[in-house]
Amino acid sequence: MGAGIPLSIPGILDRLSCWGAVELALHVEENSHRGSYSSRFDPKSIFQNHCPNYPAQNFWAIVSSEIIAKSNESKSNGVCGWVYS
């Protein structure tokens, strides 16, 4: 995953651990039409017959400062644990 502040990733990981469909908003440079773009994935469309539940995993974000880490912890959309040092 590239650089940035991944606030939506913990929620995506939570939903994937329960085999739920996910969608990630994409930023498109030079988007003169101001269209919104996203990438959608539904694991059930690939694994139709076998969808066990897995526990949500911790998400370890690599960030450049403690301020960003604390912001991620308070503003992210999932329950996955944030770990920083």
PDB file of N, CA, C and O in Angstrom:
ATOM      1  N   MET A   1       0.848  -1.169   0.000  1.00  0.00           N
ATOM      2  CA  MET A   1       0.000   0.000   0.000  1.00  0.00           C
ATOM      3  C   MET A   1       0.888   1.225   0.000  1.00  0.00           C
ATOM      4  O   MET A   1       1.958   1.217   0.609  1.00  0.00           O
ATOM      5  N   GLY A   2       0.473   2.240  -0.651  1.00  0.00           N
ATOM      6  CA  GLY A   2       1.281   3.445  -0.786  1.00  0.00           C
ATOM      7  C   GLY A   2       1.197   4.360   0.415  1.00  0.00           C
ATOM      8  O   GLY A   2       0.593   4.036   1.437  1.00  0.00           O
ATOM      9  N   ALA A   3       1.815   5.504   0.261  1.00  0.00           N
ATOM     10  CA  ALA A   3       1.841   6.495   1.333  1.00  0.00           C
ATOM     11  C   ALA A   3       0.467   7.124   1.509  1.00  0.00           C
ATOM     12  O   ALA A   3      -0.396   7.032   0.635  1.00  0.00           O
ATOM     13  N   GLY A   4       0.288   7.749   2.630  1.00  0.00           N
ATOM     14  CA  GLY A   4      -0.965   8.430   2.908  1.00  0.00           C
ATOM     15  C   GLY A   4      -1.446   8.112   4.305  1.00  0.00           C
ATOM     16  O   GLY A   4      -0.753   7.457   5.083  1.00  0.00           O
ATOM     17  N   ILE A   5      -2.625   8.577   4.611  1.00  0.00           N
ATOM     18  CA  ILE A   5      -3.220   8.329   5.919  1.00  0.00           C
ATOM     19  C   ILE A   5      -4.389   7.381   5.692  1.00  0.00           C
ATOM     20  O   ILE A   5      -5.454   7.813   5.251  1.00  0.00           O
ATOM     21  N   PRO A   6      -4.210   6.096   5.987  1.00  0.00           N
ATOM     22  CA  PRO A   6      -5.170   5.043   5.616  1.00  0.00           C
ATOM     23  C   PRO A   6      -6.344   4.889   6.583  1.00  0.00           C
ATOM     24  O   PRO A   6      -6.481   3.843   7.217  1.00  0.00           O
ATOM     25  N   LEU A   7      -7.188   5.905   6.706  1.00  0.00           N
ATOM     26  CA  LEU A   7      -8.295   5.854   7.667  1.00  0.00           C
ATOM     27  C   LEU A   7      -9.333   4.797   7.327  1.00  0.00           C
ATOM     28  O   LEU A   7      -9.987   4.278   8.232  1.00  0.00           O
ATOM     29  N   SER A   8      -9.506   4.460   6.056  1.00  0.00           N
ATOM     30  CA  SER A   8     -10.550   3.503   5.677  1.00  0.00           C
ATOM     31  C   SER A   8     -10.088   2.046   5.746  1.00  0.00           C
ATOM     32  O   SER A   8     -10.926   1.144   5.738  1.00  0.00           O
ATOM     33  N   ILE A   9      -8.801   1.799   5.811  1.00  0.00           N
ATOM     34  CA  ILE A   9      -8.289   0.430   5.750  1.00  0.00           C
ATOM     35  C   ILE A   9      -8.721  -0.436   6.938  1.00  0.00           C
ATOM     36  O   ILE A   9      -9.079  -1.593   6.718  1.00  0.00           O
ATOM     37  N   PRO A  10      -8.710   0.052   8.179  1.00  0.00           N
ATOM     38  CA  PRO A  10      -9.168  -0.814   9.272  1.00  0.00           C
ATOM     39  C   PRO A  10     -10.601  -1.316   9.089  1.00  0.00           C
ATOM     40  O   PRO A  10     -10.878  -2.482   9.371  1.00  0.00           O
ATOM     41  N   GLY A  11     -11.499  -0.478   8.631  1.00  0.00           N
ATOM     42  CA  GLY A  11     -12.878  -0.906   8.387  1.00  0.00           C
ATOM     43  C   GLY A  11     -12.968  -1.925   7.267  1.00  0.00           C
ATOM     44  O   GLY A  11     -13.760  -2.865   7.337  1.00  0.00           O
ATOM     45  N   ILE A  12     -12.159  -1.741   6.236  1.00  0.00           N
ATOM     46  CA  ILE A  12     -12.125  -2.708   5.132  1.00  0.00           C
ATOM     47  C   ILE A  12     -11.636  -4.054   5.636  1.00  0.00           C
ATOM     48  O   ILE A  12     -12.210  -5.086   5.286  1.00  0.00           O
ATOM     49  N   LEU A  13     -10.587  -4.065   6.452  1.00  0.00           N
ATOM     50  CA  LEU A  13     -10.080  -5.321   7.005  1.00  0.00           C
ATOM     51  C   LEU A  13     -11.122  -5.999   7.892  1.00  0.00           C
ATOM     52  O   LEU A  13     -11.271  -7.220   7.859  1.00  0.00           O
ATOM     53  N   ASP A  14     -11.842  -5.205   8.683  1.00  0.00           N
ATOM     54  CA  ASP A  14     -12.911  -5.769   9.525  1.00  0.00           C
ATOM     55  C   ASP A  14     -13.961  -6.462   8.674  1.00  0.00           C
ATOM     56  O   ASP A  14     -14.358  -7.588   8.973  1.00  0.00           O
ATOM     57  N   ARG A  15     -14.416  -5.795   7.608  1.00  0.00           N
ATOM     58  CA  ARG A  15     -15.451  -6.381   6.756  1.00  0.00           C
ATOM     59  C   ARG A  15     -14.937  -7.611   6.007  1.00  0.00           C
ATOM     60  O   ARG A  15     -15.671  -8.586   5.846  1.00  0.00           O
ATOM     61  N   LEU A  16     -13.694  -7.573   5.552  1.00  0.00           N
ATOM     62  CA  LEU A  16     -13.136  -8.731   4.860  1.00  0.00           C
ATOM     63  C   LEU A  16     -13.005  -9.928   5.788  1.00  0.00           C
ATOM     64  O   LEU A  16     -13.147 -11.067   5.343  1.00  0.00           O
ATOM     65  N   SER A  17     -12.736  -9.693   7.073  1.00  0.00           N
ATOM     66  CA  SER A  17     -12.609 -10.816   8.012  1.00  0.00           C
ATOM     67  C   SER A  17     -13.936 -11.545   8.185  1.00  0.00           C
ATOM     68  O   SER A  17     -13.958 -12.696   8.620  1.00  0.00           O
ATOM     69  N   CYS A  18     -15.036 -10.887   7.849  1.00  0.00           N
ATOM     70  CA  CYS A  18     -16.375 -11.501   7.911  1.00  0.00           C
ATOM     71  C   CYS A  18     -16.897 -11.799   6.508  1.00  0.00           C
ATOM     72  O   CYS A  18     -18.089 -12.048   6.328  1.00  0.00           O
ATOM     73  N   TRP A  19     -16.026 -11.775   5.533  1.00  0.00           N
ATOM     74  CA  TRP A  19     -16.368 -12.050   4.136  1.00  0.00           C
ATOM     75  C   TRP A  19     -17.371 -11.053   3.569  1.00  0.00           C
ATOM     76  O   TRP A  19     -18.174 -11.403   2.704  1.00  0.00           O
ATOM     77  N   GLY A  20     -17.329  -9.824   4.048  1.00  0.00           N
ATOM     78  CA  GLY A  20     -18.216  -8.788   3.534  1.00  0.00           C
ATOM     79  C   GLY A  20     -17.612  -8.083   2.340  1.00  0.00           C
ATOM     80  O   GLY A  20     -16.392  -8.062   2.176  1.00  0.00           O
ATOM     81  N   ALA A  21     -18.450  -7.512   1.515  1.00  0.00           N
ATOM     82  CA  ALA A  21     -18.006  -6.727   0.367  1.00  0.00           C
ATOM     83  C   ALA A  21     -17.389  -5.421   0.867  1.00  0.00           C
ATOM     84  O   ALA A  21     -17.836  -4.855   1.865  1.00  0.00           O
ATOM     85  N   VAL A  22     -16.369  -4.953   0.171  1.00  0.00           N
ATOM     86  CA  VAL A  22     -15.681  -3.723   0.558  1.00  0.00           C
ATOM     87  C   VAL A  22     -15.542  -2.807  -0.644  1.00  0.00           C
ATOM     88  O   VAL A  22     -15.598  -3.239  -1.796  1.00  0.00           O
ATOM     89  N   GLU A  23     -15.361  -1.537  -0.345  1.00  0.00           N
ATOM     90  CA  GLU A  23     -15.162  -0.549  -1.389  1.00  0.00           C
ATOM     91  C   GLU A  23     -14.164   0.483  -0.887  1.00  0.00           C
ATOM     92  O   GLU A  23     -14.264   0.953   0.246  1.00  0.00           O
ATOM     93  N   LEU A  24     -13.203   0.832  -1.732  1.00  0.00           N
ATOM     94  CA  LEU A  24     -12.173   1.801  -1.384  1.00  0.00           C
ATOM     95  C   LEU A  24     -12.245   2.956  -2.369  1.00  0.00           C
ATOM     96  O   LEU A  24     -12.138   2.762  -3.580  1.00  0.00           O
ATOM     97  N   ALA A  25     -12.428   4.164  -1.836  1.00  0.00           N
ATOM     98  CA  ALA A  25     -12.440   5.356  -2.685  1.00  0.00           C
ATOM     99  C   ALA A  25     -11.040   5.582  -3.234  1.00  0.00           C
ATOM    100  O   ALA A  25     -10.052   5.441  -2.514  1.00  0.00           O
ATOM    101  N   LEU A  26     -10.961   5.932  -4.506  1.00  0.00           N
ATOM    102  CA  LEU A  26      -9.679   6.163  -5.165  1.00  0.00           C
ATOM    103  C   LEU A  26      -9.524   7.628  -5.524  1.00  0.00           C
ATOM    104  O   LEU A  26     -10.461   8.257  -6.015  1.00  0.00           O
ATOM    105  N   HIS A  27      -8.353   8.163  -5.282  1.00  0.00           N
ATOM    106  CA  HIS A  27      -8.044   9.533  -5.685  1.00  0.00           C
ATOM    107  C   HIS A  27      -7.437   9.484  -7.085  1.00  0.00           C
ATOM    108  O   HIS A  27      -6.460   8.772  -7.316  1.00  0.00           O
ATOM    109  N   VAL A  28      -8.009  10.232  -8.007  1.00  0.00           N
ATOM    110  CA  VAL A  28      -7.534  10.235  -9.390  1.00  0.00           C
ATOM    111  C   VAL A  28      -6.994  11.624  -9.713  1.00  0.00           C
ATOM    112  O   VAL A  28      -7.724  12.613  -9.651  1.00  0.00           O
ATOM    113  N   GLU A  29      -5.713  11.688 -10.058  1.00  0.00           N
ATOM    114  CA  GLU A  29      -5.094  12.960 -10.438  1.00  0.00           C
ATOM    115  C   GLU A  29      -5.665  13.449 -11.762  1.00  0.00           C
ATOM    116  O   GLU A  29      -6.080  12.650 -12.601  1.00  0.00           O
ATOM    117  N   GLU A  30      -5.683  14.747 -11.943  1.00  0.00           N
ATOM    118  CA  GLU A  30      -6.158  15.391 -13.176  1.00  0.00           C
ATOM    119  C   GLU A  30      -7.553  14.905 -13.560  1.00  0.00           C
ATOM    120  O   GLU A  30      -7.808  14.557 -14.713  1.00  0.00           O
ATOM    121  N   ASN A  31      -8.431  14.888 -12.595  1.00  0.00           N
ATOM    122  CA  ASN A  31      -9.810  14.443 -12.761  1.00  0.00           C
ATOM    123  C   ASN A  31     -10.680  15.657 -13.106  1.00  0.00           C
ATOM    124  O   ASN A  31     -11.397  16.171 -12.248  1.00  0.00           O
ATOM    125  N   SER A  32     -10.616  16.109 -14.345  1.00  0.00           N
ATOM    126  CA  SER A  32     -11.312  17.334 -14.744  1.00  0.00           C
ATOM    127  C   SER A  32     -12.829  17.191 -14.682  1.00  0.00           C
ATOM    128  O   SER A  32     -13.527  18.197 -14.560  1.00  0.00           O
ATOM    129  N   HIS A  33     -13.354  15.984 -14.761  1.00  0.00           N
ATOM    130  CA  HIS A  33     -14.802  15.769 -14.706  1.00  0.00           C
ATOM    131  C   HIS A  33     -15.303  15.709 -13.267  1.00  0.00           C
ATOM    132  O   HIS A  33     -16.508  15.649 -13.024  1.00  0.00           O
ATOM    133  N   ARG A  34     -14.367  15.725 -12.313  1.00  0.00           N
ATOM    134  CA  ARG A  34     -14.689  15.630 -10.880  1.00  0.00           C
ATOM    135  C   ARG A  34     -15.506  14.370 -10.565  1.00  0.00           C
ATOM    136  O   ARG A  34     -16.341  14.358  -9.661  1.00  0.00           O
ATOM    137  N   GLY A  35     -15.241  13.327 -11.331  1.00  0.00           N
ATOM    138  CA  GLY A  35     -15.915  12.055 -11.087  1.00  0.00           C
ATOM    139  C   GLY A  35     -15.369  11.391  -9.833  1.00  0.00           C
ATOM    140  O   GLY A  35     -14.232  11.641  -9.431  1.00  0.00           O
ATOM    141  N   SER A  36     -16.170  10.558  -9.229  1.00  0.00           N
ATOM    142  CA  SER A  36     -15.684   9.796  -8.077  1.00  0.00           C
ATOM    143  C   SER A  36     -15.408   8.369  -8.538  1.00  0.00           C
ATOM    144  O   SER A  36     -16.174   7.785  -9.305  1.00  0.00           O
ATOM    145  N   TYR A  37     -14.304   7.829  -8.057  1.00  0.00           N
ATOM    146  CA  TYR A  37     -13.862   6.511  -8.463  1.00  0.00           C
ATOM    147  C   TYR A  37     -13.647   5.648  -7.226  1.00  0.00           C
ATOM    148  O   TYR A  37     -13.272   6.142  -6.163  1.00  0.00           O
ATOM    149  N   SER A  38     -13.887   4.373  -7.383  1.00  0.00           N
ATOM    150  CA  SER A  38     -13.670   3.458  -6.268  1.00  0.00           C
ATOM    151  C   SER A  38     -13.361   2.070  -6.811  1.00  0.00           C
ATOM    152  O   SER A  38     -13.609   1.758  -7.976  1.00  0.00           O
ATOM    153  N   SER A  39     -12.820   1.265  -5.937  1.00  0.00           N
ATOM    154  CA  SER A  39     -12.548  -0.131  -6.263  1.00  0.00           C
ATOM    155  C   SER A  39     -13.379  -0.977  -5.301  1.00  0.00           C
ATOM    156  O   SER A  39     -13.324  -0.774  -4.088  1.00  0.00           O
ATOM    157  N   ARG A  40     -14.139  -1.914  -5.834  1.00  0.00           N
ATOM    158  CA  ARG A  40     -15.031  -2.744  -5.022  1.00  0.00           C
ATOM    159  C   ARG A  40     -14.598  -4.201  -5.122  1.00  0.00           C
ATOM    160  O   ARG A  40     -14.218  -4.672  -6.194  1.00  0.00           O
ATOM    161  N   PHE A  41     -14.658  -4.907  -4.003  1.00  0.00           N
ATOM    162  CA  PHE A  41     -14.317  -6.325  -3.975  1.00  0.00           C
ATOM    163  C   PHE A  41     -15.290  -7.059  -3.069  1.00  0.00           C
ATOM    164  O   PHE A  41     -15.518  -6.653  -1.929  1.00  0.00           O
ATOM    165  N   ASP A  42     -15.858  -8.134  -3.576  1.00  0.00           N
ATOM    166  CA  ASP A  42     -16.743  -8.985  -2.783  1.00  0.00           C
ATOM    167  C   ASP A  42     -16.145 -10.385  -2.772  1.00  0.00           C
ATOM    168  O   ASP A  42     -16.200 -11.074  -3.790  1.00  0.00           O
ATOM    169  N   PRO A  43     -15.574 -10.828  -1.649  1.00  0.00           N
ATOM    170  CA  PRO A  43     -14.936 -12.149  -1.609  1.00  0.00           C
ATOM    171  C   PRO A  43     -15.904 -13.291  -1.909  1.00  0.00           C
ATOM    172  O   PRO A  43     -15.486 -14.345  -2.387  1.00  0.00           O
ATOM    173  N   LYS A  44     -17.184 -13.091  -1.634  1.00  0.00           N
ATOM    174  CA  LYS A  44     -18.168 -14.150  -1.905  1.00  0.00           C
ATOM    175  C   LYS A  44     -18.330 -14.411  -3.401  1.00  0.00           C
ATOM    176  O   LYS A  44     -18.780 -15.485  -3.799  1.00  0.00           O
ATOM    177  N   SER A  45     -17.968 -13.435  -4.226  1.00  0.00           N
ATOM    178  CA  SER A  45     -18.058 -13.642  -5.672  1.00  0.00           C
ATOM    179  C   SER A  45     -16.971 -14.599  -6.164  1.00  0.00           C
ATOM    180  O   SER A  45     -17.111 -15.195  -7.232  1.00  0.00           O
ATOM    181  N   ILE A  46     -15.911 -14.750  -5.410  1.00  0.00           N
ATOM    182  CA  ILE A  46     -14.822 -15.662  -5.786  1.00  0.00           C
ATOM    183  C   ILE A  46     -14.915 -16.967  -5.010  1.00  0.00           C
ATOM    184  O   ILE A  46     -14.785 -18.047  -5.586  1.00  0.00           O
ATOM    185  N   PHE A  47     -15.137 -16.870  -3.716  1.00  0.00           N
ATOM    186  CA  PHE A  47     -15.200 -18.041  -2.837  1.00  0.00           C
ATOM    187  C   PHE A  47     -16.660 -18.318  -2.487  1.00  0.00           C
ATOM    188  O   PHE A  47     -17.061 -18.152  -1.335  1.00  0.00           O
ATOM    189  N   GLN A  48     -17.443 -18.728  -3.449  1.00  0.00           N
ATOM    190  CA  GLN A  48     -18.889 -18.850  -3.276  1.00  0.00           C
ATOM    191  C   GLN A  48     -19.294 -19.942  -2.300  1.00  0.00           C
ATOM    192  O   GLN A  48     -20.317 -19.804  -1.629  1.00  0.00           O
ATOM    193  N   ASN A  49     -18.546 -20.997  -2.201  1.00  0.00           N
ATOM    194  CA  ASN A  49     -18.959 -22.133  -1.375  1.00  0.00           C
ATOM    195  C   ASN A  49     -18.253 -22.227  -0.033  1.00  0.00           C
ATOM    196  O   ASN A  49     -18.624 -23.061   0.794  1.00  0.00           O
ATOM    197  N   HIS A  50     -17.253 -21.403   0.207  1.00  0.00           N
ATOM    198  CA  HIS A  50     -16.477 -21.542   1.429  1.00  0.00           C
ATOM    199  C   HIS A  50     -16.131 -20.160   1.980  1.00  0.00           C
ATOM    200  O   HIS A  50     -15.193 -19.522   1.502  1.00  0.00           O
ATOM    201  N   CYS A  51     -16.869 -19.700   2.964  1.00  0.00           N
ATOM    202  CA  CYS A  51     -16.642 -18.382   3.540  1.00  0.00           C
ATOM    203  C   CYS A  51     -16.558 -18.468   5.062  1.00  0.00           C
ATOM    204  O   CYS A  51     -17.476 -18.015   5.746  1.00  0.00           O
ATOM    205  N   PRO A  52     -15.489 -19.035   5.607  1.00  0.00           N
ATOM    206  CA  PRO A  52     -15.377 -19.095   7.062  1.00  0.00           C
ATOM    207  C   PRO A  52     -15.124 -17.708   7.642  1.00  0.00           C
ATOM    208  O   PRO A  52     -14.611 -16.830   6.949  1.00  0.00           O
ATOM    209  N   ASN A  53     -15.475 -17.510   8.886  1.00  0.00           N
ATOM    210  CA  ASN A  53     -15.189 -16.248   9.563  1.00  0.00           C
ATOM    211  C   ASN A  53     -13.811 -16.320  10.198  1.00  0.00           C
ATOM    212  O   ASN A  53     -13.463 -17.303  10.852  1.00  0.00           O
ATOM    213  N   TYR A  54     -13.048 -15.284   9.999  1.00  0.00           N
ATOM    214  CA  TYR A  54     -11.735 -15.162  10.605  1.00  0.00           C
ATOM    215  C   TYR A  54     -11.758 -13.952  11.524  1.00  0.00           C
ATOM    216  O   TYR A  54     -12.428 -12.964  11.224  1.00  0.00           O
ATOM    217  N   PRO A  55     -11.050 -14.010  12.621  1.00  0.00           N
ATOM    218  CA  PRO A  55     -11.021 -12.836  13.499  1.00  0.00           C
ATOM    219  C   PRO A  55     -10.317 -11.669  12.810  1.00  0.00           C
ATOM    220  O   PRO A  55      -9.373 -11.861  12.044  1.00  0.00           O
ATOM    221  N   ALA A  56     -10.787 -10.472  13.092  1.00  0.00           N
ATOM    222  CA  ALA A  56     -10.144  -9.282  12.534  1.00  0.00           C
ATOM    223  C   ALA A  56      -8.703  -9.219  13.039  1.00  0.00           C
ATOM    224  O   ALA A  56      -8.412  -9.583  14.178  1.00  0.00           O
ATOM    225  N   GLN A  57      -7.833  -8.765  12.193  1.00  0.00           N
ATOM    226  CA  GLN A  57      -6.416  -8.679  12.533  1.00  0.00           C
ATOM    227  C   GLN A  57      -6.027  -7.245  12.848  1.00  0.00           C
ATOM    228  O   GLN A  57      -6.690  -6.301  12.417  1.00  0.00           O
ATOM    229  N   ASN A  58      -4.950  -7.091  13.601  1.00  0.00           N
ATOM    230  CA  ASN A  58      -4.409  -5.760  13.834  1.00  0.00           C
ATOM    231  C   ASN A  58      -3.858  -5.199  12.537  1.00  0.00           C
ATOM    232  O   ASN A  58      -3.293  -5.926  11.720  1.00  0.00           O
ATOM    233  N   PHE A  59      -4.024  -3.919  12.361  1.00  0.00           N
ATOM    234  CA  PHE A  59      -3.507  -3.218  11.193  1.00  0.00           C
ATOM    235  C   PHE A  59      -2.365  -2.341  11.666  1.00  0.00           C
ATOM    236  O   PHE A  59      -2.562  -1.456  12.500  1.00  0.00           O
ATOM    237  N   TRP A  60      -1.195  -2.573  11.151  1.00  0.00           N
ATOM    238  CA  TRP A  60      -0.012  -1.818  11.549  1.00  0.00           C
ATOM    239  C   TRP A  60       0.298  -0.785  10.472  1.00  0.00           C
ATOM    240  O   TRP A  60       0.906  -1.111   9.452  1.00  0.00           O
ATOM    241  N   ALA A  61      -0.111   0.436  10.692  1.00  0.00           N
ATOM    242  CA  ALA A  61       0.153   1.504   9.731  1.00  0.00           C
ATOM    243  C   ALA A  61       1.569   2.035   9.951  1.00  0.00           C
ATOM    244  O   ALA A  61       2.012   2.197  11.088  1.00  0.00           O
ATOM    245  N   ILE A  62       2.257   2.295   8.875  1.00  0.00           N
ATOM    246  CA  ILE A  62       3.574   2.931   8.955  1.00  0.00           C
ATOM    247  C   ILE A  62       3.345   4.405   8.666  1.00  0.00           C
ATOM    248  O   ILE A  62       3.002   4.781   7.545  1.00  0.00           O
ATOM    249  N   VAL A  63       3.532   5.223   9.668  1.00  0.00           N
ATOM    250  CA  VAL A  63       3.275   6.652   9.536  1.00  0.00           C
ATOM    251  C   VAL A  63       4.514   7.427   9.957  1.00  0.00           C
ATOM    252  O   VAL A  63       5.423   6.877  10.580  1.00  0.00           O
ATOM    253  N   SER A  64       4.541   8.701   9.613  1.00  0.00           N
ATOM    254  CA  SER A  64       5.743   9.503   9.832  1.00  0.00           C
ATOM    255  C   SER A  64       5.786  10.215  11.179  1.00  0.00           C
ATOM    256  O   SER A  64       6.828  10.754  11.554  1.00  0.00           O
ATOM    257  N   SER A  65       4.681  10.227  11.909  1.00  0.00           N
ATOM    258  CA  SER A  65       4.716  10.946  13.185  1.00  0.00           C
ATOM    259  C   SER A  65       3.684  10.371  14.156  1.00  0.00           C
ATOM    260  O   SER A  65       2.735   9.695  13.759  1.00  0.00           O
ATOM    261  N   GLU A  66       3.897  10.658  15.415  1.00  0.00           N
ATOM    262  CA  GLU A  66       2.961  10.220  16.446  1.00  0.00           C
ATOM    263  C   GLU A  66       1.615  10.924  16.293  1.00  0.00           C
ATOM    264  O   GLU A  66       0.576  10.349  16.618  1.00  0.00           O
ATOM    265  N   ILE A  67       1.625  12.147  15.808  1.00  0.00           N
ATOM    266  CA  ILE A  67       0.374  12.896  15.606  1.00  0.00           C
ATOM    267  C   ILE A  67      -0.513  12.180  14.590  1.00  0.00           C
ATOM    268  O   ILE A  67      -1.719  12.053  14.802  1.00  0.00           O
ATOM    269  N   ILE A  68       0.066  11.717  13.501  1.00  0.00           N
ATOM    270  CA  ILE A  68      -0.706  10.995  12.484  1.00  0.00           C
ATOM    271  C   ILE A  68      -1.203   9.668  13.050  1.00  0.00           C
ATOM    272  O   ILE A  68      -2.340   9.274  12.791  1.00  0.00           O
ATOM    273  N   ALA A  69      -0.369   8.981  13.812  1.00  0.00           N
ATOM    274  CA  ALA A  69      -0.776   7.712  14.412  1.00  0.00           C
ATOM    275  C   ALA A  69      -1.963   7.913  15.348  1.00  0.00           C
ATOM    276  O   ALA A  69      -2.909   7.127  15.318  1.00  0.00           O
ATOM    277  N   LYS A  70      -1.927   8.940  16.167  1.00  0.00           N
ATOM    278  CA  LYS A  70      -3.039   9.204  17.091  1.00  0.00           C
ATOM    279  C   LYS A  70      -4.292   9.627  16.333  1.00  0.00           C
ATOM    280  O   LYS A  70      -5.406   9.284  16.729  1.00  0.00           O
ATOM    281  N   SER A  71      -4.112  10.371  15.245  1.00  0.00           N
ATOM    282  CA  SER A  71      -5.254  10.756  14.415  1.00  0.00           C
ATOM    283  C   SER A  71      -5.893   9.516  13.798  1.00  0.00           C
ATOM    284  O   SER A  71      -7.117   9.390  13.787  1.00  0.00           O
ATOM    285  N   ASN A  72      -5.076   8.603  13.287  1.00  0.00           N
ATOM    286  CA  ASN A  72      -5.592   7.350  12.726  1.00  0.00           C
ATOM    287  C   ASN A  72      -6.360   6.568  13.773  1.00  0.00           C
ATOM    288  O   ASN A  72      -7.427   6.023  13.492  1.00  0.00           O
ATOM    289  N   GLU A  73      -5.820   6.513  14.968  1.00  0.00           N
ATOM    290  CA  GLU A  73      -6.453   5.745  16.038  1.00  0.00           C
ATOM    291  C   GLU A  73      -7.834   6.301  16.384  1.00  0.00           C
ATOM    292  O   GLU A  73      -8.759   5.535  16.656  1.00  0.00           O
ATOM    293  N   SER A  74      -7.977   7.610  16.375  1.00  0.00           N
ATOM    294  CA  SER A  74      -9.250   8.211  16.784  1.00  0.00           C
ATOM    295  C   SER A  74     -10.248   8.377  15.641  1.00  0.00           C
ATOM    296  O   SER A  74     -11.451   8.447  15.892  1.00  0.00           O
ATOM    297  N   LYS A  75      -9.779   8.441  14.382  1.00  0.00           N
ATOM    298  CA  LYS A  75     -10.668   8.754  13.265  1.00  0.00           C
ATOM    299  C   LYS A  75     -10.912   7.611  12.299  1.00  0.00           C
ATOM    300  O   LYS A  75     -11.719   7.754  11.380  1.00  0.00           O
ATOM    301  N   SER A  76     -10.242   6.483  12.476  1.00  0.00           N
ATOM    302  CA  SER A  76     -10.420   5.398  11.517  1.00  0.00           C
ATOM    303  C   SER A  76     -11.806   4.786  11.659  1.00  0.00           C
ATOM    304  O   SER A  76     -12.477   4.981  12.672  1.00  0.00           O
ATOM    305  N   ASN A  77     -12.231   4.046  10.639  1.00  0.00           N
ATOM    306  CA  ASN A  77     -13.605   3.530  10.603  1.00  0.00           C
ATOM    307  C   ASN A  77     -13.729   2.062  10.987  1.00  0.00           C
ATOM    308  O   ASN A  77     -14.763   1.450  10.719  1.00  0.00           O
ATOM    309  N   GLY A  78     -12.727   1.493  11.595  1.00  0.00           N
ATOM    310  CA  GLY A  78     -12.799   0.075  11.950  1.00  0.00           C
ATOM    311  C   GLY A  78     -12.476  -0.156  13.408  1.00  0.00           C
ATOM    312  O   GLY A  78     -12.174   0.776  14.152  1.00  0.00           O
ATOM    313  N   VAL A  79     -12.543  -1.405  13.800  1.00  0.00           N
ATOM    314  CA  VAL A  79     -12.206  -1.752  15.176  1.00  0.00           C
ATOM    315  C   VAL A  79     -10.855  -2.444  15.252  1.00  0.00           C
ATOM    316  O   VAL A  79     -10.416  -2.827  16.336  1.00  0.00           O
ATOM    317  N   CYS A  80     -10.191  -2.608  14.115  1.00  0.00           N
ATOM    318  CA  CYS A  80      -8.862  -3.220  14.126  1.00  0.00           C
ATOM    319  C   CYS A  80      -7.936  -2.368  14.981  1.00  0.00           C
ATOM    320  O   CYS A  80      -8.011  -1.139  14.953  1.00  0.00           O
ATOM    321  N   GLY A  81      -7.084  -3.008  15.723  1.00  0.00           N
ATOM    322  CA  GLY A  81      -6.180  -2.271  16.607  1.00  0.00           C
ATOM    323  C   GLY A  81      -5.100  -1.533  15.865  1.00  0.00           C
ATOM    324  O   GLY A  81      -4.557  -2.034  14.880  1.00  0.00           O
ATOM    325  N   TRP A  82      -4.783  -0.334  16.335  1.00  0.00           N
ATOM    326  CA  TRP A  82      -3.670   0.435  15.780  1.00  0.00           C
ATOM    327  C   TRP A  82      -2.497   0.225  16.717  1.00  0.00           C
ATOM    328  O   TRP A  82      -2.647   0.290  17.937  1.00  0.00           O
ATOM    329  N   VAL A  83      -1.343  -0.024  16.152  1.00  0.00           N
ATOM    330  CA  VAL A  83      -0.141  -0.232  16.939  1.00  0.00           C
ATOM    331  C   VAL A  83       0.904   0.744  16.455  1.00  0.00           C
ATOM    332  O   VAL A  83       1.216   0.784  15.265  1.00  0.00           O
ATOM    333  N   TYR A  84       1.448   1.528  17.361  1.00  0.00           N
ATOM    334  CA  TYR A  84       2.528   2.425  16.997  1.00  0.00           C
ATOM    335  C   TYR A  84       3.471   2.553  18.177  1.00  0.00           C
ATOM    336  O   TYR A  84       3.103   2.311  19.327  1.00  0.00           O
ATOM    337  N   SER A  85       4.696   2.941  17.859  1.00  0.00           N
ATOM    338  CA  SER A  85       5.657   3.135  18.938  1.00  0.00           C
ATOM    339  C   SER A  85       6.494   4.354  18.653  1.00  0.00           C
ATOM    340  O   SER A  85       7.372   4.698  19.444  1.00  0.00           O
TER     341      SER A  85
END
